[in-house]
């Protein structure tokens, strides 16, 4: 390998099953369930991350001279830009207009999951710098004859080191709730302005007065009956948004089987009939909201299941954050504040590289201005409010 990493060997694998789970998890750690061998294998074994959906695994493994696995990364060859949540369609169009192809490209990411977390998974104590993995990705890009490499929703330290190595740096924005040592939901409400506090109380009151029964299920409490109902909710949401149902029914069963208590399903029933669900995964520090769906029209049920009950669960279990996924400026009025997300990009075409670099400078300025404006809409108390 280049860049002073000659003692490391890169291999690419078209199935995560070919990589020992213990080796993978020794690099990934336990903090973020989305980069665990269990989650990624559930995507592949269920047919969710596959040729059908355009996510072809090319997982990267770095080995030391003694053949020990010292770093890994979830990587995919992509023939489109869907299911990523960091949008580069305009870049693809620009390159194709000058007669060059943008696809296939390499994506270092967790499929269908706009969840920030580590992407360059290094075994503790192995001393593998980010630059070594960045160099490995560039080598893979060249050997596979792809146009580019995109590392999305990575950690700030990874983003910084990749930038120092010449990668293009992009920022985005999500809305996260942060636990300021609250003992319960009322403590959180006490931190809000009186007007916002009244709004949230009314929304929770109305949601809980609709005659529904609520459950927070995890581990063995989630049965196939629950997954059958939730898959119906998931499909309903996809249909309403004119999207594609990437996740198969089998994925949810494998998720519950392989991740156990890390799976948290907020579930609502009406007279024993399931009407809504919100799927979350729990990490060491955060509860991550992923998919939601509903049958029927229930007042404020989305806010109750996806946001408020997630806050309840995070407080009860001593977690620092709730990350409720992509988009949704309405979240800010419910205590979810804007936070940066990060991605890094290596583009081989010199002209497109320059054009994207210029675009990212302008885009970042716009995002910073937007975040500053949104912060002024904070629902938290100011002064004597």
C-alpha positions in Angstrom: 0.0 0.0 0.0 1.1 3.6 -0.6 1.7 6.4 1.9 4.0 4.6 4.2 1.6 1.7 4.9 3.5 -1.0 3.0 3.2 -3.4 5.9 -0.6 -3.4 5.5 -2.6 -5.5 3.1 -6.0 -4.5 1.8 -8.6 -7.0 0.8 -12.2 -6.4 -0.4 -15.1 -8.8 0.4 -18.4 -9.1 -1.3 -20.0 -10.6 1.7 -19.6 -9.6 5.3 -20.2 -13.2 6.2 -16.6 -13.8 4.8 -15.2 -11.6 7.6 -15.0 -13.1 11.0 -17.5 -11.4 13.3 -15.1 -11.2 16.2 -12.5 -9.5 14.1 -15.0 -7.0 12.7 -16.5 -6.1 16.1 -13.0 -5.8 17.6 -12.5 -2.9 15.2 -16.1 -1.5 15.3 -16.5 -1.5 19.1 -19.8 -1.7 20.8 -20.8 2.0 20.9 -22.8 2.2 17.6 -25.0 -0.7 16.6 -25.2 0.3 13.0 -21.6 -0.6 12.3 -21.8 -3.9 14.1 -21.3 -7.2 12.2 -24.8 -8.1 13.4 -26.6 -5.1 11.8 -24.7 -5.2 8.5 -25.1 -9.0 8.1 -28.8 -8.6 8.8 -29.0 -6.2 5.8 -27.2 -8.6 3.5 -28.7 -11.9 4.7 -32.2 -10.5 4.3 -31.5 -9.3 0.7 -31.9 -5.6 1.7 -28.3 -4.6 0.9 -27.9 -6.5 -2.4 -27.8 -6.3 -6.2 -31.6 -5.8 -6.1 -31.2 -2.5 -4.2 -28.0 -1.4 -5.8 -25.8 -1.8 -2.7 -23.0 -4.3 -3.7 -20.8 -5.1 -0.7 -17.1 -4.4 -1.1 -16.1 -4.4 2.6 -12.6 -3.2 3.2 -10.3 -5.2 5.5 -6.7 -4.1 6.5 -4.4 -6.8 7.8 -1.0 -6.4 9.4 2.1 -8.5 8.5 1.0 -11.2 11.0 -2.4 -11.4 9.2 -4.2 -9.8 12.1 -7.2 -7.7 11.1 -6.4 -4.2 12.2 -9.1 -2.1 10.5 -12.3 -2.6 8.6 -14.9 -0.4 6.8 -18.4 -1.0 5.5 -18.1 -0.2 1.8 -20.4 -0.7 -1.2 -20.2 -0.3 -5.0 -23.2 1.8 -6.0 -24.9 2.3 -9.4 -27.1 5.1 -8.1 -27.3 7.6 -5.2 -30.4 6.4 -3.4 -30.6 5.4 0.3 -27.6 7.6 1.2 -29.2 10.9 2.6 -26.1 12.9 1.5 -27.1 14.0 -2.0 -24.7 14.0 -4.9 -27.1 13.7 -7.9 -26.0 17.0 -9.2 -22.3 15.9 -9.2 -23.3 12.8 -11.2 -25.2 14.9 -13.7 -22.3 17.3 -14.1 -19.8 14.6 -14.9 -22.1 12.8 -17.3 -22.7 16.1 -19.2 -19.0 16.1 -20.1 -19.1 12.5 -21.3 -17.7 10.8 -18.2 -19.4 8.3 -16.0 -20.0 8.8 -12.3 -21.4 5.4 -11.5 -20.2 3.0 -10.2 -18.9 4.8 -7.2 -17.7 3.5 -3.8 -19.8 4.4 -0.7 -18.4 3.9 2.8 -21.6 4.0 4.7 -24.4 2.1 6.5 -27.1 1.5 3.9 -30.4 3.3 4.3 -29.2 4.7 7.7 -28.5 8.5 8.1 -26.9 7.8 11.4 -23.6 9.5 12.4 -21.0 7.2 13.7 -17.5 5.7 13.0 -16.9 4.6 9.5 -13.1 3.9 9.6 -13.2 1.1 12.1 -9.8 0.6 13.7 -8.7 -2.0 16.2 -7.7 -0.2 19.5 -4.0 -0.2 20.1 -3.2 -1.1 16.5 -2.0 2.4 15.7 -3.8 2.6 12.3 -4.1 6.2 11.2 -7.1 7.5 9.3 -4.8 8.3 6.4 -4.0 4.6 6.0 -7.6 3.7 5.4 -8.1 6.7 3.2 -5.2 5.5 1.1 -6.8 2.0 1.0 -10.1 3.5 -0.3 -8.2 5.4 -3.0 -6.4 2.2 -4.0 -9.7 0.4 -4.2 -11.2 3.2 -6.3 -8.4 2.9 -8.8 -8.4 -0.9 -8.9 -12.2 -1.1 -9.4 -12.2 1.7 -11.9 -14.8 3.7 -10.0 -15.2 7.5 -10.2 -15.1 8.4 -6.5 -15.3 7.4 -2.8 -17.8 8.9 -0.4 -17.5 8.4 3.4 -20.9 9.6 4.8 -22.0 10.4 8.3 -18.5 9.9 9.6 -17.1 11.1 12.9 -15.6 14.6 13.2 -12.1 13.3 13.9 -12.3 11.1 10.8 -13.5 14.0 8.8 -10.7 16.3 10.0 -8.0 13.8 9.3 -9.4 13.0 5.8 -9.5 16.7 5.1 -5.8 16.9 6.0 -5.1 14.0 3.6 -6.7 16.0 0.7 -10.3 14.7 0.8 -13.2 17.1 0.1 -15.1 17.9 3.3 -18.8 18.3 3.5 -21.1 19.3 6.4 -24.8 18.6 6.8 -27.4 19.1 9.6 -29.6 16.9 11.7 -31.7 17.5 14.9 -30.6 15.8 18.1 -32.1 15.9 21.6 -29.5 16.1 24.4 -29.9 14.9 27.9 -28.9 17.7 30.3 -29.0 15.4 33.3 -32.8 15.2 33.4 -34.4 12.9 35.9 -37.7 12.6 34.0 -39.7 14.2 31.2 -41.0 16.9 33.5 -37.4 18.0 34.2 -36.9 18.4 30.5 -40.1 20.4 30.2 -38.9 22.6 32.9 -36.0 23.7 30.7 -38.4 25.0 28.0 -40.0 28.4 27.7 -43.5 28.4 29.2 -45.2 28.7 25.9 -43.3 25.7 24.4 -43.8 23.8 27.6 -47.6 24.2 27.2 -47.5 23.0 23.6 -45.6 19.8 24.4 -47.9 19.0 27.4 -51.0 19.5 25.2 -49.6 17.3 22.5 -48.7 14.5 24.9 -52.1 14.9 26.7 -54.0 14.6 23.4 -51.9 11.7 22.1 -52.5 9.8 25.4 -56.2 10.6 25.5 -57.0 8.8 22.2 -57.6 5.5 23.8 -54.3 3.9 22.6 -52.1 1.5 24.6 -48.4 2.2 24.3 -45.5 -0.2 24.7 -41.7 0.2 24.7 -40.5 -3.3 23.6 -37.0 -4.7 23.3 -35.3 -8.0 23.0 -37.4 -11.1 23.5 -40.5 -8.9 24.0 -40.6 -8.2 20.3 -42.3 -11.2 18.5 -42.9 -12.0 14.9 -46.4 -10.6 15.4 -44.9 -7.2 16.2 -42.6 -7.4 13.2 -45.5 -8.4 10.9 -47.4 -5.3 12.0 -44.3 -3.0 11.8 -43.4 -4.2 8.3 -46.9 -3.1 7.3 -46.3 0.3 8.8 -42.9 0.6 7.1 -44.4 -0.2 3.7 -47.3 2.3 4.3 -44.8 5.0 5.0 -42.7 4.2 1.9 -45.8 4.2 -0.3 -46.8 7.7 1.0 -43.4 9.1 0.3 -43.2 7.6 -3.2 -40.1 5.7 -2.2 -38.7 2.1 -2.5 -39.1 -0.5 0.2 -35.4 -1.4 0.4 -35.8 -3.3 3.7 -37.3 -6.7 3.4 -39.6 -8.4 5.9 -36.8 -10.8 6.8 -34.5 -8.0 7.8 -36.6 -7.0 10.8 -36.7 -10.6 12.1 -32.9 -10.9 11.8 -32.5 -7.5 13.4 -34.4 -8.6 16.5 -32.6 -12.0 16.6 -29.1 -10.6 16.2 -29.2 -7.3 18.1 -31.5 -8.3 21.0 -32.0 -5.6 23.6 -30.4 -3.0 21.4 -33.6 -3.0 19.4 -36.3 -0.7 20.9 -39.7 -0.7 19.3 -42.2 2.0 20.4 -45.6 0.4 19.7 -49.2 1.6 19.8 -52.4 -0.5 19.9 -56.0 0.3 19.7 -58.2 -2.3 21.5 -55.4 -4.8 20.9 -55.0 -3.9 17.2 -51.6 -2.5 16.2 -51.8 1.0 14.8 -48.3 2.5 14.8 -44.7 1.7 15.6 -41.3 3.5 15.7 -38.1 1.5 15.4 -35.0 2.6 17.4 -31.6 1.1 18.1 -29.8 1.8 21.3 -26.0 2.5 21.5 -23.8 3.2 24.4 -24.6 6.9 24.4 -27.6 7.5 22.2 -31.0 6.2 21.1 -31.2 6.2 17.3 -34.6 6.6 15.7 -35.0 4.9 12.3 -38.3 3.9 10.8 -41.9 4.8 11.7 -45.3 4.0 10.3 -49.0 4.4 11.3 -52.4 3.2 10.3 -55.2 5.7 10.9 -55.3 9.3 12.0 -54.4 9.8 15.6 -53.6 13.2 17.2 -49.9 13.9 17.7 -49.1 10.2 17.6 -46.0 10.7 15.5 -44.6 13.1 18.0 -45.5 10.9 20.9 -44.0 7.7 19.5 -40.9 9.0 17.7 -39.9 11.9 19.9 -41.4 12.0 23.3 -41.3 8.3 24.2 -37.7 8.2 22.8 -36.8 11.0 25.3 -38.6 9.1 28.1 -36.6 6.0 27.2 -33.2 7.8 26.9 -33.7 9.5 30.3 -34.7 6.2 32.0 -31.7 4.4 30.6 -29.2 7.2 31.2 -28.4 7.9 27.5 -26.9 11.3 26.4 -28.8 11.8 23.2 -31.7 10.9 21.0 -30.9 11.1 17.3 -34.1 11.1 15.4 -32.9 10.7 11.8 -32.8 12.9 8.8 -34.7 16.1 8.0 -37.6 17.5 10.0 -37.3 21.1 11.2 -40.4 20.6 13.2 -38.2 18.7 15.6 -36.6 21.9 16.9 -39.8 22.9 18.6 -39.7 19.6 20.5 -36.2 20.0 21.9 -34.2 18.5 19.1 -31.5 21.1 18.2 -29.5 21.4 15.0 -26.2 19.6 15.0 -23.5 19.1 12.3 -23.1 15.9 10.3 -19.9 15.2 8.3 -18.9 13.4 5.1 -15.7 13.2 3.1 -15.3 12.7 -0.7 -12.5 11.6 -3.0 -13.2 12.4 -6.7 -10.8 11.3 -9.3 -11.9 13.6 -12.2 -9.9 16.9 -11.7 -12.5 19.2 -13.1 -15.3 17.7 -11.0 -13.1 17.8 -8.0 -12.6 21.5 -8.4 -16.2 22.2 -9.0 -17.4 20.2 -6.0 -14.7 21.9 -3.8 -16.1 25.3 -4.8 -19.7 24.1 -4.3 -18.9 22.8 -0.8 -17.6 26.2 0.3 -20.8 27.9 -0.6 -23.0 25.1 0.7 -21.2 25.1 4.1 -21.7 28.9 4.4 -25.4 28.4 3.8 -25.7 25.6 6.3 -23.9 27.6 9.0 -26.2 30.5 8.5 -29.3 28.3 8.6 -28.1 26.6 11.8 -27.5 30.0 13.4 -31.0 31.1 12.4 -32.6 27.9 13.7 -30.8 28.3 17.0 -32.7 31.5 17.5 -35.9 29.4 17.4 -34.8 27.3 20.3 -37.6 26.2 22.6 -35.4 26.4 25.7 -35.8 29.1 28.2 -33.9 32.4 27.8 -33.3 34.6 30.8 -36.3 34.8 33.2 -38.8 33.1 30.9 
